Each structure stands twice: as C-alpha cells, then as structure tokens.
C-alpha cells in the first residue's frame, strides 16, 4: 500500500519534536543540503524502525546514541534489518556530536563521498555497510 500512513507519520512527528541536544545540533548541519549538497531527512521510517537521520539518495542512516544504547542487542537487530534492506548505518555517541562535531561531520562526508567503504566497529564509531545482493 502506497501513500501516507497516519500512525507512522504521527510517530515520526513526535520523535522530531523530542530531539535531544546532540540530534538538534547535528540536524543544524545536515538540513537544507548543508553537508556537501546531500539531502538528509529526520525520523525516516524504515520497516518497523525510525532512522534518526537518513539520506535516501545514498541509502545512508545516521544514528545518534546515548548511553542507553551501550551493548544494546536491539540496536544490533535494528542495524541488521536496515543493512539487509539496503541501507548503510553509521552510529555516533551523543557526547561525540556535542564535543567533536567537525570530526563527526568529516566522517559522514567520508561515507557520502565513498572514502569510507569498510565496516568499522570501534569505541566511538560503528559503521555497517548495506548488504550486497
């Protein structure tokens, strides 16, 4: 079924209104094609999940995580679903967005420009590539 889904739209709007400081700060840099002309949207529904930020053209999801996401099994299930659906997923910590925004933006740009093309899982960055057919 195509077209708007009122329940999903309402949930996305609710999530946009309850952004935290890190999400708000990153959105200021991503909105209006400010990051090298790439168009990002907020709270994009992907299956049963909502991506914090997404670039549809590049099929890139950007997630901003707080401490409740440390060692989260649910996040693992979520990124497996998204990568299986053809989306690459990059995850940053809230504190990194607030303290090191230029580095976060440089990393997102590297992904957008095709300079970061391998899976990365380190303390302050997790990047999962879309599943290949």
PLY file of the C-alpha trace (Angstrom):
ply
format ascii 1.0
element vertex 133
property float x
property float y
property float z
element edge 132
property int vertex1
property int vertex2
end_header
0.00 0.00 0.00
1.42 3.35 -1.04
0.71 6.76 0.38
0.87 8.27 3.84
0.35 6.13 6.90
-1.21 8.35 9.57
0.08 6.35 12.55
3.67 6.27 11.20
3.56 9.97 10.29
2.34 10.88 13.77
5.13 8.83 15.41
7.80 10.45 13.21
6.49 13.92 14.08
6.53 13.04 17.77
10.14 11.86 17.54
11.20 15.04 15.73
9.67 17.16 18.50
11.53 15.29 21.23
15.07 15.53 19.83
17.95 15.72 22.27
20.70 18.38 22.12
23.04 16.21 20.04
20.36 15.41 17.46
19.38 19.08 17.27
22.97 20.18 16.79
23.65 17.61 14.07
20.38 18.42 12.31
21.51 22.06 12.05
24.48 20.82 9.99
22.61 18.27 7.86
19.44 20.18 7.00
18.88 22.12 3.78
21.63 20.18 1.94
24.27 21.92 4.09
26.59 18.91 4.11
28.12 18.97 0.65
24.70 19.11 -1.04
23.46 15.79 0.40
19.78 15.80 1.34
19.04 14.35 4.78
15.68 13.88 6.47
14.83 13.22 10.12
12.99 10.25 11.61
12.58 8.33 8.37
10.55 5.12 8.81
12.46 2.07 7.60
10.40 -1.04 8.20
9.38 -1.05 11.88
12.17 1.42 12.81
12.78 5.16 12.55
16.20 6.41 11.44
17.41 9.49 13.32
18.70 10.91 10.02
18.78 9.44 6.54
19.98 10.32 3.08
17.63 8.49 0.73
19.80 9.01 -2.35
22.83 7.35 -0.72
20.73 4.97 1.40
22.66 6.09 4.47
21.27 6.13 8.01
22.93 8.26 10.71
22.09 7.29 14.29
22.94 9.30 17.41
23.09 7.15 20.53
23.02 7.88 24.24
24.43 5.65 26.94
21.28 3.50 26.97
22.49 2.08 23.64
25.76 0.68 25.00
25.86 -3.05 24.27
22.25 -2.92 23.05
21.03 -6.15 21.45
18.10 -4.26 19.98
20.46 -1.94 18.10
22.15 -4.99 16.61
18.83 -6.34 15.39
17.94 -2.90 14.05
21.13 -2.39 12.01
20.94 -5.96 10.67
17.41 -5.19 9.42
18.45 -1.87 7.88
21.60 -3.19 6.19
19.60 -6.15 4.91
17.16 -3.66 3.42
19.99 -1.93 1.54
20.85 0.88 3.97
24.31 1.58 5.36
24.21 2.62 9.02
26.64 4.83 10.94
26.28 5.30 14.70
27.84 8.05 16.81
27.60 8.75 20.54
25.74 11.89 21.71
28.86 13.10 23.51
30.92 12.92 20.31
28.38 15.02 18.42
28.43 17.61 21.20
32.22 17.66 21.74
33.66 16.81 18.33
31.07 17.83 15.73
33.64 18.63 12.99
35.03 15.09 13.24
31.53 13.61 13.10
30.74 15.68 10.00
34.05 14.67 8.38
33.19 11.01 8.94
29.71 11.41 7.45
31.25 13.21 4.46
33.80 10.41 4.00
30.93 7.92 3.82
28.91 10.12 1.45
31.93 10.62 -0.82
32.74 6.91 -0.88
36.02 7.27 1.03
34.88 5.08 3.93
33.83 1.76 2.46
34.69 -0.83 5.12
32.85 -1.90 8.24
34.12 -0.11 11.36
33.42 -1.02 14.99
35.47 0.97 17.48
34.61 2.66 20.77
33.37 5.91 19.25
32.14 4.84 15.82
30.18 1.98 14.33
29.63 1.81 10.57
27.78 -1.03 8.90
27.59 -1.32 5.13
24.43 -2.22 3.28
24.13 -5.88 2.39
25.15 -6.66 -1.16
22.84 -8.62 -3.45
0 1
1 2
2 3
3 4
4 5
5 6
6 7
7 8
8 9
9 10
10 11
11 12
12 13
13 14
14 15
15 16
16 17
17 18
18 19
19 20
20 21
21 22
22 23
23 24
24 25
25 26
26 27
27 28
28 29
29 30
30 31
31 32
32 33
33 34
34 35
35 36
36 37
37 38
38 39
39 40
40 41
41 42
42 43
43 44
44 45
45 46
46 47
47 48
48 49
49 50
50 51
51 52
52 53
53 54
54 55
55 56
56 57
57 58
58 59
59 60
60 61
61 62
62 63
63 64
64 65
65 66
66 67
67 68
68 69
69 70
70 71
71 72
72 73
73 74
74 75
75 76
76 77
77 78
78 79
79 80
80 81
81 82
82 83
83 84
84 85
85 86
86 87
87 88
88 89
89 90
90 91
91 92
92 93
93 94
94 95
95 96
96 97
97 98
98 99
99 100
100 101
101 102
102 103
103 104
104 105
105 106
106 107
107 108
108 109
109 110
110 111
111 112
112 113
113 114
114 115
115 116
116 117
117 118
118 119
119 120
120 121
121 122
122 123
123 124
124 125
125 126
126 127
127 128
128 129
129 130
130 131
131 132
